């Protein structure tokens, strides 16, 4: 669900951007609902669901740029979870830089649009 909505954001045109943005933010809000007031998705400890979801954070800057939105404004609970996860060296040292991810996606998008 999240990856499908994210792909829509990345490939949206100006006509489809608002729908893609709403679908994507809706998916993030579902995750926020599942997280609730727990520190991690599994409760008090960093677990497998966190490990699976945290790499998505590397794409947040790109999503914000492509859909002209603010994830922190829309989903503050999810961003607080991200910050808790990033306190773990195993996470912070292994996630790709958000700007580099954005640059690569932008480059690819331009190539696809020029074809």
Residue pairs with C-beta under 8 A, 6 or more apart in sequence:
1 27
1 30
2 24
2 27
2 28
2 31
2 56
5 20
5 23
5 24
5 26
5 27
6 24
6 27
6 56
6 59
6 63
8 16
8 19
8 20
8 23
8 24
9 17
9 20
9 21
9 24
9 63
9 66
9 67
10 62
10 63
10 66
10 105
10 109
11 20
11 109
12 19
12 20
12 21
12 66
12 67
17 66
17 67
17 68
20 67
21 67
21 68
21 69
24 63
24 67
24 69
25 69
25 71
25 74
25 75
28 71
28 74
28 75
28 78
29 74
29 75
31 53
31 75
31 78
32 75
32 77
32 78
34 41
35 41
35 77
35 78
35 81
36 77
37 77
38 44
39 81
39 84
40 46
40 47
40 49
40 50
40 81
40 84
40 85
41 47
41 49
41 50
41 53
41 81
42 48
42 49
42 50
46 85
46 88
50 81
50 85
54 82
54 85
54 91
54 95
55 95
57 82
57 85
57 86
57 95
57 98
58 95
58 96
58 97
58 98
58 101
59 98
59 101
59 105
60 71
60 82
60 98
61 98
61 99
61 101
61 102
62 98
62 101
62 102
62 105
62 106
63 69
63 71
64 70
64 71
65 102
66 105
71 78
71 79
72 79
85 91
86 92
86 95
